[in-house]
Amino acid sequence: MQAPDPYPRRSTHLLRTAVTLLLILAVAILFFTAVAYVSALSGPGPSPASYMFFWHATKFCIWAGVSPAIIALSRRYPIGQTAWIRPATLHFFAAVLFSLVVTTLFIGFLWIVPSLHRGLFASPADAIQNGCVAFSWGVLIYWAVLLATTALDNYRRYRLEQLRGVHLQALLAEARLRTLRMQLQPHFLFNTLHSLNDLVLEDAQAAVRMITKLGDFLRLTIEGPGDQIISLRQELEFARSYLEIEQVRFHDRLKVLITAEPEAYAAQVPNFVLQPIVENVVRHGISTRIGAGRITISAKRNASQLQIMVEDDGQGPPSDGQVQNEGVGLSNVRERLKQLYGIEQSLELTGSKHGSGGTRVSLNIPFIVSEPTENGSERM
């Protein structure tokens, strides 16, 4: 796909800027014409409004013509907070020079037009007097254009710095999330290989089945999406594939139930977020049991939050409820959730509410839909 042509946007921006400047020019001409006419009412006799309009229209149009040069000078020699004496002096003399040139062109144009000459100037002395007034206003106009340009450029630089800072923060957060995710995958792989090493000595056929399941899981991981955010449906597939590997190791000692509300399947979740939680449940909840154990994964929408719960019926947390060491997996999950959602997330480890021991891991994140929902639940 080709990149969009930038020229239509640029031409639209230039057209919008030109229209804005023309509107400002028109408003300035009409405003000062009205002020001059109202001021002349208190005099011996007001000049016709048409003369006043030509006076201000000619003056502001000439200033509009030289404004690009003023803007270029203001950007070439900006007045900074530290080095301001030299540029301020330069702009002082530039203001005098620009005002002198504009006033000469302005008065000269009005003087050579007979109708304007007779209506505006009673004598050459009157023309000089009006020229002095126009010259004084010209110096103020130069500095007004200079200050407006400086203020606008400073605001644009401020906005660019803000956007650059936000972009850098986003890149930093993305890099941190990618690092955390890459830490989780080797951690899982090493633990699985360790389990496979024990199983080879005990049950060769089960080891072969585990290798097959591990290959399926790695294929699913490699061919799956590499994004930081995926749908809950995809994440549950990862968790189910991992638990199939563990079911081979535990034979009939591990039962798994995965359920989710229909609309929850489309919710966005961090990629690879459930696997370290499930791995922790298997290690501390199922492997310590003598008999069969059960793992339940459920997901539902709770107002604006997606609530995912992973439960087991194992030994459960300490009696005081304090977990001394969460390990690499859960620590990384907490850090990823903090990076992605800030305070709008939580990860809690508590005792199961079924009364038969066990641990419940409750994960809450903002409910954001990524794709059309799917119905049904999964059972293994």
Phi, psi and omega per residue, in radians:
M1 nan 2.276 -3.122
Q2 -1.366 2.637 3.105
A3 -1.225 2.542 3.131
P4 -1.120 2.556 -3.100
D5 -1.207 2.142 -3.099
P6 -1.336 -0.264 -3.030
Y7 -1.184 -0.669 3.066
P8 -1.024 -0.717 3.125
R9 -1.142 -0.709 -3.134
R10 -1.140 -0.749 3.141
S11 -1.150 -0.651 3.090
T12 -1.123 -0.711 3.119
H13 -1.114 -0.753 3.131
L14 -1.136 -0.701 3.124
L15 -1.123 -0.740 3.132
R16 -1.125 -0.684 3.111
T17 -1.140 -0.743 3.140
A18 -1.104 -0.740 3.131
V19 -1.122 -0.704 3.122
T20 -1.100 -0.767 3.131
L21 -1.133 -0.675 3.109
L22 -1.135 -0.679 3.098
L23 -1.143 -0.733 3.104
I24 -1.082 -0.745 3.132
L25 -1.093 -0.768 -3.135
A26 -1.128 -0.751 3.133
V27 -1.109 -0.742 3.131
A28 -1.083 -0.760 -3.140
I29 -1.096 -0.834 -3.112
L30 -1.163 -0.688 -3.120
F31 -1.131 -0.880 -3.108
F32 -1.228 -0.503 3.041
T33 -1.133 -0.766 3.132
A34 -1.134 -0.738 3.124
V35 -1.099 -0.755 -3.139
A36 -1.143 -0.664 -3.126
Y37 -1.199 -0.727 3.115
V38 -1.144 -0.663 3.117
S39 -1.159 -0.607 -3.120
A40 -1.265 -0.317 3.139
L41 -1.114 -0.481 -3.129
S42 -1.479 -0.076 -3.139
G43 -1.493 -2.989 -3.134
P44 -1.148 -0.428 -3.132
G45 3.110 2.077 -3.058
P46 -1.216 2.538 3.057
S47 -1.309 2.736 3.102
P48 -1.005 2.532 -3.114
A49 -1.095 -0.528 -3.140
S50 -1.109 -0.670 3.114
Y51 -1.128 -0.752 3.126
M52 -1.123 -0.643 3.112
F53 -1.122 -0.805 3.111
F54 -1.082 -0.662 3.135
W55 -1.013 -0.964 -3.074
H56 -1.291 -0.594 3.113
A57 -1.133 -0.747 3.125
T58 -1.125 -0.788 -3.110
K59 -1.089 -0.865 -3.075
F60 -1.257 -0.532 3.090
C61 -1.173 -0.678 3.088
I62 -1.146 -0.737 3.101
W63 -1.118 -0.638 3.080
A64 -1.106 -0.600 3.129
G65 -1.206 -0.579 -3.119
V66 -1.652 -0.077 -3.116
S67 -1.067 -0.685 3.083
P68 -0.979 -0.622 3.101
A69 -1.183 -0.662 3.092
I70 -1.136 -0.738 3.130
I71 -1.102 -0.725 3.121
A72 -1.108 -0.720 3.107
L73 -1.133 -0.699 -3.123
S74 -1.125 -0.563 3.128
R75 -1.477 -0.471 3.104
R76 -1.328 -0.621 -3.139
Y77 -2.240 1.282 -3.111
P78 -1.235 2.621 3.079
I79 -1.619 1.850 -3.101
G80 -1.634 3.127 -3.137
Q81 -1.309 -0.488 -3.113
T82 -1.793 -1.049 -3.128
A83 -1.616 1.556 -3.089
W84 -2.161 -0.279 -3.042
I85 -1.170 -0.896 -3.113
R86 -1.108 -0.869 3.116
P87 -1.125 -0.607 3.115
A88 -1.142 -0.709 3.089
T89 -1.108 -0.763 3.118
L90 -1.044 -0.781 -3.119
H91 -1.214 -0.492 3.070
F92 -1.096 -0.844 3.128
F93 -1.222 -0.594 3.086
A94 -1.133 -0.653 3.111
A95 -1.102 -0.751 3.113
V96 -1.102 -0.785 -3.115
L97 -1.135 -0.830 3.139
F98 -1.079 -0.777 -3.132
S99 -1.109 -0.670 3.120
L100 -1.136 -0.783 3.136
V101 -1.119 -0.834 -3.115
V102 -1.116 -0.737 3.140
T103 -1.124 -0.704 3.109
T104 -1.092 -0.794 3.099
L105 -1.125 -0.685 -3.096
F106 -1.155 -0.956 -3.131
I107 -1.156 -0.669 3.130
G108 -1.093 -0.722 3.132
F109 -1.136 -0.785 -3.135
L110 -1.160 -0.534 -3.079
W111 -1.298 -0.571 -3.079
I112 -1.438 -0.185 3.062
V113 -1.610 1.957 -3.012
P114 -0.988 -0.749 -3.081
S115 -1.153 -0.720 3.102
L116 -1.249 -0.631 3.117
H117 -1.026 -0.864 -3.101
R118 -1.246 -0.516 -3.093
G119 -1.462 -0.420 -3.041
L120 -1.864 -0.583 -3.046
F121 -2.080 2.152 3.096
A122 -1.385 -0.460 -3.104
S123 -2.802 2.945 3.062
P124 -1.022 -0.610 3.107
A125 -1.128 -0.657 3.094
D126 -1.140 -0.660 3.102
A127 -1.127 -0.718 3.117
I128 -1.129 -0.722 3.136
Q129 -1.094 -0.779 3.107
N130 -1.165 -0.566 3.097
G131 -1.156 -0.641 3.102
C132 -1.126 -0.697 3.092
V133 -1.120 -0.774 3.121
A134 -1.107 -0.620 3.113
F135 -1.128 -0.753 3.121
S136 -1.090 -0.763 3.088
W137 -1.127 -0.572 -3.132
G138 -1.102 -0.684 3.101
V139 -1.084 -0.728 3.115
L140 -1.155 -0.674 3.127
I141 -1.116 -0.731 3.116
Y142 -1.005 -0.859 -3.108
W143 -1.194 -0.532 3.079
A144 -1.141 -0.771 3.092
V145 -1.123 -0.732 3.138
L146 -1.065 -0.861 -3.103
L147 -1.176 -0.669 3.115
A148 -1.122 -0.725 3.109
T149 -1.128 -0.751 3.132
T150 -1.098 -0.760 3.129
A151 -1.112 -0.758 3.141
L152 -1.129 -0.739 3.121
D153 -1.142 -0.690 3.100
N154 -1.119 -0.690 3.121
Y155 -1.144 -0.727 3.120
R156 -1.116 -0.723 3.100
R157 -1.111 -0.675 3.121
Y158 -1.105 -0.759 3.120
R159 -1.139 -0.715 3.109
L160 -1.099 -0.706 3.107
E161 -1.134 -0.669 3.091
Q162 -1.095 -0.836 -3.138
L163 -1.114 -0.677 3.128
R164 -1.141 -0.694 3.115
G165 -1.137 -0.735 3.105
V166 -1.107 -0.712 3.136
H167 -1.123 -0.728 3.132
L168 -1.159 -0.671 3.093
Q169 -1.116 -0.697 3.108
A170 -1.125 -0.724 3.109
L171 -1.119 -0.691 3.124
L172 -1.128 -0.776 3.120
A173 -1.100 -0.710 3.110
E174 -1.095 -0.722 3.126
A175 -1.129 -0.703 3.120
R176 -1.129 -0.751 3.135
L177 -1.119 -0.711 3.132
R178 -1.127 -0.679 3.121
T179 -1.136 -0.749 3.130
L180 -1.109 -0.725 -3.135
R181 -1.144 -0.698 3.128
M182 -1.194 -0.441 3.051
Q183 -1.246 -0.577 -3.075
L184 -1.247 -0.693 -3.050
Q185 -1.120 -0.859 3.057
P186 -1.075 -0.610 3.128
H187 -1.043 -0.799 3.119
F188 -1.131 -0.772 -3.075
L189 -1.093 -0.758 3.140
F190 -1.096 -0.721 3.134
N191 -1.139 -0.690 3.128
T192 -1.148 -0.737 3.114
L193 -1.121 -0.626 3.093
H194 -1.117 -0.745 3.096
S195 -1.126 -0.668 3.129
L196 -1.132 -0.649 3.122
N197 -1.078 -0.708 3.101
D198 -1.210 -0.634 -3.057
L199 -1.278 -0.531 -3.131
V200 -1.031 -0.664 -3.117
L201 -1.332 -0.413 -3.062
E202 -1.678 -0.768 -3.038
D203 -2.591 1.747 -3.076
A204 -1.116 -0.697 -3.126
Q205 -1.142 -0.712 3.090
A206 -1.134 -0.611 3.097
A207 -1.109 -0.697 3.104
V208 -1.106 -0.752 3.119
R209 -1.101 -0.670 3.126
M210 -1.145 -0.705 3.111
I211 -1.066 -0.718 3.114
T212 -1.095 -0.803 3.112
K213 -1.106 -0.681 3.122
L214 -1.119 -0.693 3.077
G215 -1.077 -0.733 3.100
D216 -1.096 -0.707 -3.133
F217 -1.154 -0.784 3.138
L218 -1.127 -0.645 3.097
R219 -1.126 -0.733 3.112
L220 -1.109 -0.655 -3.141
T221 -1.230 -0.756 -3.088
I222 -1.255 -0.762 -3.093
E223 -1.450 -0.201 3.141
G224 -1.310 3.118 -3.124
P225 -1.141 2.453 3.101
G226 -1.672 0.183 -3.115
D227 -1.300 2.759 3.056
Q228 -1.240 -0.505 -3.094
I229 -2.056 2.274 3.068
I230 -2.345 3.125 3.105
S231 -1.410 2.755 3.102
L232 -1.091 -0.600 3.113
R233 -0.997 -0.798 3.126
Q234 -1.169 -0.687 -3.126
E235 -1.169 -0.631 3.086
L236 -1.175 -0.548 3.062
E237 -1.115 -0.731 3.077
F238 -1.044 -0.835 -3.106
A239 -1.107 -0.736 3.136
R240 -1.099 -0.715 3.137
S241 -1.118 -0.701 3.105
Y242 -1.141 -0.757 -3.102
L243 -1.184 -0.473 3.043
E244 -1.103 -0.637 3.073
I245 -1.115 -0.762 -3.135
E246 -1.191 -0.553 3.106
Q247 -1.145 -0.572 3.072
V248 -1.122 -0.709 -3.105
R249 -1.216 -0.675 -3.072
F250 -1.630 -0.032 -3.132
H251 1.003 -2.119 -3.099
D252 -1.549 0.075 -3.082
R253 -1.433 -0.128 -3.075
L254 -2.216 2.133 3.018
K255 -2.029 2.493 -3.054
V256 -2.285 2.389 3.053
L257 -2.285 2.167 3.125
I258 -2.109 2.109 3.128
T259 -2.349 2.689 3.097
A260 -2.741 2.536 3.035
E261 -1.122 2.590 -3.075
P262 -0.908 -0.789 -3.086
E263 -1.291 -0.297 -3.103
A264 -1.280 -0.424 -3.105
Y265 -1.052 -0.495 -3.084
A266 -1.552 -0.050 -3.087
A267 -1.221 2.623 3.104
Q268 -1.469 2.393 3.079
V269 -2.431 2.732 3.064
P270 -1.138 2.405 3.133
N271 -1.089 2.326 3.069
F272 1.183 0.537 -3.081
V273 -1.540 -0.500 -3.088
L274 -1.457 -0.521 -3.034
Q275 -1.004 -0.828 3.107
P276 -1.139 -0.524 3.089
I277 -1.191 -0.804 3.126
V278 -1.124 -0.709 3.113
E279 -1.062 -0.697 3.113
N280 -1.140 -0.678 3.117
V281 -1.144 -0.724 3.137
V282 -1.114 -0.777 -3.059
R283 -1.184 -0.807 -3.010
H284 -1.702 -0.306 -3.097
G285 -1.836 -0.719 -3.040
I286 -1.652 -0.774 -3.051
S287 -1.162 -0.354 3.139
T288 -1.536 -0.123 -3.141
R289 -1.454 2.602 3.056
I290 -1.434 -0.756 -3.123
G291 -1.667 -2.807 -3.124
A292 -1.244 2.597 3.115
G293 -2.215 2.936 -3.074
R294 -2.425 2.425 3.066
I295 -2.122 2.278 3.128
T296 -2.123 2.243 3.057
I297 -2.058 2.160 3.134
S298 -2.330 2.656 -3.134
A299 -2.494 2.422 3.105
K300 -2.692 2.841 3.080
R301 -1.607 2.294 3.114
N302 -2.171 1.610 -3.049
A303 1.044 -2.060 -3.122
S304 -1.654 0.180 -3.100
Q305 -2.014 2.603 2.953
L306 -1.734 2.136 -3.116
Q307 -1.918 2.110 3.107
I308 -2.042 2.238 -3.133
M309 -2.148 2.338 3.066
V310 -2.094 2.061 -3.068
E311 -2.167 2.630 2.996
D312 -2.382 2.937 3.122
D313 -1.985 0.643 -3.123
G314 -1.494 -2.561 -3.040
Q315 -1.204 -0.602 3.140
G316 1.567 2.996 -3.138
P317 -1.281 2.964 3.085
P318 -1.010 2.795 -3.086
S319 -1.073 -0.526 3.131
D320 -1.461 -0.053 3.092
G321 1.364 0.043 -3.101
Q322 -1.673 2.151 3.088
V323 -1.624 2.043 -3.045
Q324 -1.256 -0.720 -3.059
N325 -2.465 1.951 -3.097
E326 -1.397 -0.314 -3.118
G327 1.481 3.076 -3.087
V328 -1.143 -0.733 -3.038
G329 -1.045 -1.020 -3.087
L330 -1.171 -0.614 3.100
S331 -1.084 -0.721 3.107
N332 -1.178 -0.661 3.104
V333 -1.081 -0.793 3.109
R334 -1.025 -0.761 -3.112
E335 -1.156 -0.706 3.119
R336 -1.118 -0.775 3.130
L337 -1.088 -0.686 3.114
K338 -1.123 -0.725 3.140
Q339 -1.157 -0.662 -3.050
L340 -1.439 -0.725 -2.945
Y341 -2.113 -0.070 3.130
G342 1.102 -2.235 -3.106
I343 -1.482 -0.074 -3.106
E344 -1.533 0.590 -3.138
Q345 -2.589 2.844 3.067
S346 -2.751 2.639 3.075
L347 -2.435 1.969 -3.042
E348 -2.138 2.424 3.046
L349 -1.954 2.037 -3.131
T350 -2.384 2.998 3.038
G351 -1.278 2.625 3.123
S352 -1.148 2.567 -3.109
K353 -1.607 0.113 -3.134
H354 -1.439 -0.149 3.082
G355 1.424 0.062 -3.120
S356 -2.007 0.552 -3.099
G357 1.380 -3.018 3.110
G358 1.764 3.053 -3.072
T359 -2.240 2.510 3.051
R360 -2.087 2.246 3.019
V361 -1.911 2.058 -3.105
S362 -1.950 2.143 -3.111
L363 -2.042 2.200 3.138
N364 -2.184 2.206 3.097
I365 -2.416 2.843 3.103
P366 -1.020 2.433 3.124
F367 -1.488 1.931 3.138
I368 -2.255 2.185 -3.093
V369 -1.472 2.342 -3.122
S370 -1.903 -0.457 -3.093
E371 -2.786 3.003 -3.135
P372 -1.014 2.521 -3.093
T373 -1.252 2.780 3.053
E374 -2.217 2.616 -3.120
N375 -1.710 2.821 3.007
G376 1.851 2.925 3.067
S377 -2.281 2.931 -3.092
E378 -2.108 2.443 -3.126
R379 -2.347 2.376 3.111
M380 -2.170 nan nan
